[in-house]
């Protein structure tokens, strides 16, 4: 299975300007783990308390490959 870099993005507004805080992961499941296991919850809650409910957190899959599966080398042709 090929994996792609995934970015955890927290977007919120400060003084009418949109801000983005990002964390890069080498696999999509790592990003979802950070969200689902409440790893980033303290930061999210602080930003929510400071700037209100105009905050959003999501995982964005990139097109950049982080891992290719290892494939065995082809055997040499022994048919002569």
C-alpha positions in Angstrom: 0.0 0.0 0.0 1.3 3.4 -0.9 1.1 6.1 1.8 0.8 9.8 1.3 1.9 12.7 3.5 -1.1 14.1 5.4 -1.5 17.5 7.1 -3.5 18.1 10.2 -4.9 21.6 9.8 -6.5 23.7 12.5 -8.1 26.8 11.0 -9.5 29.7 13.0 -10.0 33.5 12.9 -8.0 36.1 14.8 -8.9 39.7 14.3 -10.9 38.9 11.2 -7.9 37.1 9.6 -7.9 33.4 9.0 -5.0 31.5 10.6 -3.9 27.9 9.9 -1.8 25.8 12.3 -0.4 22.6 10.7 1.3 19.4 11.6 2.7 17.0 8.9 2.3 13.2 9.2 3.8 10.6 7.0 0.6 8.5 7.0 -3.1 9.4 7.0 -3.9 7.1 9.9 -1.4 9.0 12.1 -3.3 12.2 11.5 -6.6 10.6 12.4 -5.1 9.1 15.5 -4.1 12.5 16.7 -7.6 13.7 16.3 -9.4 10.6 17.6 -7.1 10.0 20.6 -7.5 13.6 21.7 -3.8 14.4 21.3 -4.6 17.8 19.9 -7.7 18.4 21.9 -6.1 20.7 24.5 -4.9 23.1 21.7 -8.2 22.9 20.0 -10.1 23.7 23.2 -7.8 26.7 24.0 -8.3 28.2 20.5 -12.0 27.6 20.8 -12.1 29.3 24.2 -10.1 32.3 22.9 -11.6 32.8 19.4 -15.0 31.1 19.5 -16.7 28.5 17.3 -15.2 29.6 14.0 -12.6 26.9 14.3 -12.2 23.8 12.3 -9.8 20.8 12.5 -9.3 18.3 9.6 -6.8 16.0 8.0 -5.8 16.9 4.5 -4.3 14.2 2.3 -1.5 15.4 0.0 -0.5 14.0 -3.4 3.1 13.6 -2.1 4.1 9.9 -1.6 5.7 9.2 1.8 6.1 5.4 1.4 6.1 3.0 -1.5 5.6 -0.7 -0.8 8.8 -2.8 -1.1 8.5 -5.1 -4.1 10.8 -8.0 -4.7 13.2 -7.7 -7.6 12.2 -9.4 -10.8 13.8 -12.8 -11.3 16.3 -12.9 -14.2 14.9 -14.5 -17.4 16.3 -18.1 -17.5 14.8 -19.0 -20.8 18.0 -18.3 -22.6 
